[in-house]
């Protein structure tokens, strides 16, 4: 009887059905309301993971003294409670320098890497067993989080030593945690070549997978800007990694999004919503993609012309945009289904076989942007719920 129950479980729940995280990036400590307001929203949309950070600078403000200051207490509470109380996993970004040691620049010496590792150790001990993923640094190649914009990026061997040191600490303190790094945009040749070089130097000896940020808004009027064109580029990237390593490399899309601004690659609300849904389905169809975290939960400002203010799935009034409404409607289908891309590579139509405990059918779309085509796509998805 026990064997029969196990077999039934795997028949109803294919192995990859629950290994995929559909998440969202948050800035919990900067949000004005109480934490439960955002938890209820995250759960309502159907996300099963968040990505946030508590920086080195914020927790070590005196040499060797670590603590959680009031201005990040909301994020601290979330990391402590999400996995147990709310069944939401977390990506913790181990982020950036500390003015006492790195002087506004990158860690650039053995001493500074050691100090960063002490921060990592304190964090991992604090949240042991509660964090599913640790992402070491964020957008090193871009200089994100480095206040001194004149600071020269160190040689790649420094980055590799930082990853090695931090990963050794994480393995020691919480062996169950998944370690990722990279946070590159693989749609850009400079980013791909940088990570290929690091992989050749042994980066994957220290981490479980690579994080990527395949934003495509800058590729205006280009096939790469479409969900299918974007994912096609990720397929090529994965194949290149496989050629280097001889094996499949897990990829984690820890940031991607569509700005609903008026300039610089912005798109209208409805297109952002449809593309967010299609991209999520396509990501789930790739076995090497282990999760996607949409950037970000709430708009960061009000300027109509500032692209960075408008990546939110919600307006900063907490009103839902189509992106969050479509994810709310279909998140359970995405997470619980086995999705396989069965498209004919010689045609432009995308065909996804979606299989769950209740249905199995093909959902398709092409490059027809009309409301009629989008409505037909949505109705077909609804028939599978």
N, C-alpha and C positions, 0 to 999 in steps of 0.2 A: 504493500500500500504506500509506504514512504517513497519508493522509487517511482510509483505511478504519479504521486503528487509532484515530485520534482520534475518529472518529464512534462506534466501538464503545465507547470509554471514556465518552463523554458519554451513550450509551444506558444503559450499566450504572450510571453514577454521575451522576445528575441534578445540575444545578448547585448546588442548595441542600443536597445530601446531606452535604457535608463542610464547609459554612460555618457549622455550628451547633456551639457549644461546650457540652458537658455537664460542668459543673465543680463544685467544692466550695470553700467557704471554709475556710481553715486558720489556726491560730495556731502555726506551726511552732516558733518560738523558745520558746514556753512549754511545749511537749511534753517529757516526761522522757526518752524513748528516743532512739536515734540516728536520723538522717534516713532511712536505708534502710528502717527499719521502716514509716515512714509512706508512703514512696514505693511500697512493695510493696502496701500497703493501697489507696492511691489507684488504682494500676494494676489491682488485683484487682477493684475495684468497677466499673472501666471508665471513670473520668473522664478527660477529655482536657484539662483545664484546672484551675488552682487560682487562688485569690484570697487575697492576703496583703499585708503591709505592712512597711516599715521607716520609722519615723517621722522627721520632721525633728529632733525633740528628741533622738533616740537617736544620730544621726550628726553633729550639730554641738553639741558640748558646750563648746567654746571658740569665741569669735567667729572666723568665717572658716576654722576648721579642721574638715575633714570626715574621718571614718573610720568603719569598721565595728567597733563594740565586740563583745566576746565574747558578750554576751547576745542578739545578733541574728545571730550567725555562721551558725546553722543555716538561717535564712531567706535570708541572703546566698548561701549555697552552693546552695540550691534555685533561686533566681532565676538563678544563673549556669549551672546544669547542666540544668534541666528541659527547656528547648526543644531542646537538642542531644542530650543523652544519653538522655533518657527520652521524647521526643516529646510533651511536655505543655506547653501554652501557659500563660501567666501573666497575671493581672490584678494590677498593682502599684498599691496605694492610696497616693497622695501625700498624706500625712496630717498634719494638725493643726499646732498652733503650736509655738513654742519659747520657753521661759521667759525667755531672754535678751532677746527682742524683743517678744513678744506678752503677756508677764506673766500667763499663765494664761487669756488670752482669745483672741478671734479676731484674725487680721491685720486691722488697722483703719486703715492709712495707706499712703501710697506707699512709704515706707521699709520697712515690714514686708512688703509685697507683694514688693518687690525682694529682700529677704532670703529669703523663701519661694522665689522663683524661682531663687536661687543654690543652694538645696537641690535643687530640681528638676533644675537643670542638672547637678549633681554625680551625682545618681542616674542620669539618662538616659545620661550619658557612661559610667558604670560598667557599665551593662547594655545598651549599644547592640546592637540586633539580637537580643536575647534575651527581650525583653518584648513581648508582642503588644498588650496594652492598658495604658494609664495612666488610672487613675481619679483625677481631681483632687478631693481632699477626700472625706470620707465623712459624709453626713448633716449638712450645714451647717445645715439648717433646724431640726434637733433639738438641735443643740449637742453632738453626740457628739464626744468627744475634747477638749472644752473644760473644763479642770479648774475654772475659776472659774465656777460656776453662776450667779453674779450678773452675769457679763459680758453686756452687751447685744449682741444680734446686730446687726452693722453694716447700713447701708442696702444695698439690693440692688446698687447701682452698685459698691460695694466688692467684693462677690462677683464681679461681672462683670469687674472689672479684674483680680482674682486669676486667674480662668479665662483671660482674654486673655493675661496675662503668662506664666503657666505653659505654655499651649498654644504660644505663640510659641517658647519655649525647647525644647519637645519637638519641634516641627516642624523646628527648626534642627538639633538634635542627632541625631534619629532619625526621619526623614521617613516611615519605614515603619510606625511605631507608630500604633495606633488610640487616639484620645483620647475619653474619656467623662466625664460629670459629672452631677450632679443628686442621685442616691441618695435619691429621694423615695419615699413610699408613695402611688401614684396612686389608691388606694382611698379616700383622704381628701381632701375638698374643699380644705382649706387648702394641702395639698401641691400639688395640681393647679393651683390658682390662682397659687401662687408661681412654679411653673415656666412657666405660660402667660405671666406677666408678663415673665419673663426671656427667653423665646423672642421675645416681641414687641420686646424691647430688643436682640436680636441675638445671644443666647447661641450659637445654632447656627452662627454665623460662625466659631466658635473650636473646636468639637468635632465629632466624627464621629457622635455619638449620645448618648442619654441613658441613664443607669443608674437603675434603679428597684428598690425594695424592697417588693413588694406583699404584706406579711404580712397575714394575714386572721384570726389567732387571736382578735383582739379583737372580731370580728363574730360572737359566739356565737349559734347558732340562726338565722343569717341565710344566705340563699342565697350571699352573697359569700364565706362561709367555705368553700364547696365549690370544688374545682378549676375546674369549669365556670363557676360564678358569678364567681370571681376573674378568669378569663381574659376573660369577657364584659366586665368593667369595663375591662380593658386594651384591648380592642377599641374601646370608647367613648373612652378616653383617646387612643389612636392616631388615631382619627377627628378628635378635637378638634385635635390637633397638625397633622394634615393640612389642616384648615380654616384654620389660622393660616398655614401655610407653603406650602401648595399641593403638597406632596410627602410621600412616606412617610418617616417618621423612624425610624431604627434604634433599637430598645430593647434594653437588656442588663439582664437580671434578675440583678443582682450579689449580691443577698441575698433569700432567701425560705426559709421552713422551718416545720415543725410541731413545737411543743414537746410532749414526752411527759411533762408534769408533771400534778399533780393539780388545780391551780387555774389561774385566770386564762387560760382559753382552751386549756388543754392537752388533748390527745387520747390515746387508748390507742395502744400500739405498732402494732397491726395497721392501725388507721385511718390513722395517720401514714404507714405504708408504702404502702397502696393509694393514698392521696391524693398522695403524692410521685410515684408512678409515673404516675398519670393526669395530674397537672399537667405532668410532663415531656413526655408525649405531646402534650398540648394546646399547650404552648409551641412544640414543634417544628412544629406544624401552622400556626403564624402566621409568614408570611414576614418580617414586620417585627421579630420577636423573634430576635435573633442568637445568644443564648446564655442559659444559666441556671446560676447557681452556688449550690448548696444550702448553707444555713447550718445547722450547720457540720459538720466532719468528726467531732469527738469531743465528748461532753458536757463541759461546763466545770466541773462540780462534782457533789456528791452529795446536796444538799438536796432532799428530796422535794417541797418546797413552793416552791422558787425556780424560776420558769419559765426564767430565763436559763441555768440549769444544764443544761437538757434539750433543747436544739435539735439535739444531735449525731445523726448517722446511726449512730454507734457509741456504746456506753456508754464511760465513761472507763476501763473495764477492757479496752477494745478489742474487746469482744464486739459482733458485728453485730446491729443492730436490723432489723426487717422492711424499713425504708426502704432500708438499704444492701443487703440481700439481694435485694430486687426490682430495684434499679438494677443490681446485679451481673448478674442474670439477663437483663435486657433493655436494658442500656446500648448494646450493639452494635447492636441492632435500632433503637433510637431514633436513634443517630448516623448510621447508614448508610442509613436508609430515607427516602423522600419521604412525608410525612404530610400529608394534606389533610382538613380538617373538612368533611364533607358532610352535617352534621346538618340536619334540617328545623327551621327556626327557630320553628315553631309547636308543636313537641313538646318534651318534656323529655328525650328520649333523645339522647345524644351518639353520633354516628357518625363514625368516623375511617377514611378510606381509607389503608391502609398498603401501600406499594409498595417492594420492593427487588429485587435481582437474581434472587431465587428465588420470590417470592410477591407477590400482590396480592389484598387482601381487605379487608373491612370489620370493624372492631372496634367494639363498641358497649357502652354501659352507661347506666343511668338512676339515679334516686335511691334505688334499693333497696339498703339497707345490709347485707343478710343475707350470711352466709358463702357461701351457695349462689350468690348473684349474683356475689360477688367471685371465687369459684372458676371460674365460667363465663367471666368476663372474662379471668382469667389463662390459662385453658386455650386460649382463642381466640388470645391473644397468642403462646403457646408454639407454636401451629401455624404461625406465620409465621417462626419462627427458622430 
